[in-house]
Amino acid sequence: MRETLRNDRLAKLKKLVAAKVDPYPPTFTRTVPLGEAARKFEALRRARRMVHVAGRIVGLRDQGGVVFFDLRDQSGELQVV
């Protein structure tokens, strides 16, 4: 199982590198804190606005093909699918 997961991740890494995408960028610009993204979710979705969020993964659930994780920062928490 772990070997399969490792091989899948390495294959994805190779695809990113082949597409000239830096898989480990030196900087990341968060455009909105998690708490604000959660509060303004509907407005952001309707506007089809892309946001960049960052936080610590504090929960992870695999529901048979769909993975949910909870991100948390100083402003709040957000569930991501």
C-alpha positions in Angstrom: 0.0 0.0 0.0 2.7 2.5 1.0 4.8 1.6 -2.0 1.8 2.2 -4.4 1.1 5.5 -2.8 4.8 6.5 -3.1 4.9 5.5 -6.7 1.7 7.5 -7.5 3.2 10.6 -5.9 6.4 10.2 -7.8 4.5 9.8 -11.0 2.5 13.0 -10.3 5.8 14.8 -9.4 7.3 13.8 -12.8 4.2 15.1 -14.6 4.5 18.5 -12.9 8.2 18.7 -13.7 7.5 17.7 -17.3 4.9 20.5 -17.5 7.6 22.9 -16.2 5.6 23.5 -12.9 7.7 24.0 -9.8 6.3 21.4 -7.4 7.9 23.1 -4.4 7.6 26.9 -5.1 9.8 29.1 -2.9 6.9 31.4 -2.0 3.2 31.2 -1.7 0.9 34.2 -1.4 -2.3 33.6 0.6 -5.0 35.9 -0.7 -7.5 35.4 2.1 -7.5 34.0 5.6 -9.5 30.8 6.2 -12.0 32.4 8.5 -12.8 35.0 5.8 -13.0 32.4 3.0 -15.5 30.4 5.1 -17.6 33.4 5.9 -17.6 34.7 2.3 -17.8 31.3 0.6 -21.1 31.8 -1.2 -20.1 35.3 -2.6 -16.7 33.9 -3.7 -18.4 30.9 -5.4 -21.0 33.1 -7.2 -18.2 35.4 -8.4 -16.2 32.4 -9.5 -13.2 34.0 -7.7 -10.2 31.9 -7.1 -8.6 32.3 -3.7 -5.4 30.9 -2.2 -5.6 29.7 1.4 -3.1 28.2 3.7 -3.2 26.5 7.1 -2.4 23.4 9.1 -4.2 20.2 8.2 -5.9 19.1 11.5 -8.3 16.4 10.2 -8.3 14.0 7.3 -11.1 11.7 6.2 -11.2 9.3 3.2 -14.7 8.5 2.3 -14.1 5.9 -0.5 -12.8 8.1 -3.3 -13.5 11.5 -1.8 -11.1 12.9 0.6 -12.0 15.7 3.1 -9.6 17.6 5.2 -9.9 20.4 7.7 -7.5 23.4 7.4 -7.0 25.7 10.4 -5.2 29.0 10.8 -5.4 31.8 13.3 -8.7 33.1 11.8 -10.7 30.0 11.6 -11.2 26.5 10.0 -12.3 25.4 6.6 -13.3 21.9 5.2 -11.8 21.1 1.8 -12.8 18.4 -0.5 
